[in-house]
């Protein structure tokens, strides 16, 4: 019985360490997204290229972003996404984001990484839903203070959007 208790404690410790590692990886993934996307420095993610999106976003969200770009090319105007999904804005301060803070917590389907920053004298709050399968953590949705989430927005049929 004493040996069984030791094994159980060891297993619980491993699970706890694994969850902490996953949570760290989820936060690191979102942090790398902000390091890779700094348009004020001339460094930005190409939201039209699968290889630029797939290190950060899961396959289905990557495809939705690519589909939105294909729609823009097809119709010759903006389809669903009319703002920068990482900055939650159409414009940004030339000096960049200020007071960037990340905080992680457990979410219903994975980990939520909450991001807060100042842009153009406004505080932005963005919540990234992240899952961490063995292949590595990826963002499954982006939720903003106002309006629909990124996945919901990109899933809206173009005919249903107001122009």
Secondary structure, 3 states (H helix, E strand, C coil): CHHHHHHHHHHHHHHHHHHHHHHHHHHHHHHHHHHHCEHHHCECCCCCCHHHHCCCECHHHHHHHHHHHHHHHHHCCCCCCCCECCCCECCCCCCCCEEEEEEEEECCCCEEEEEEEEECCEEEEEEEEEEEECCEEEEEEEEECCCCCHHHHHHCCHHHCCC
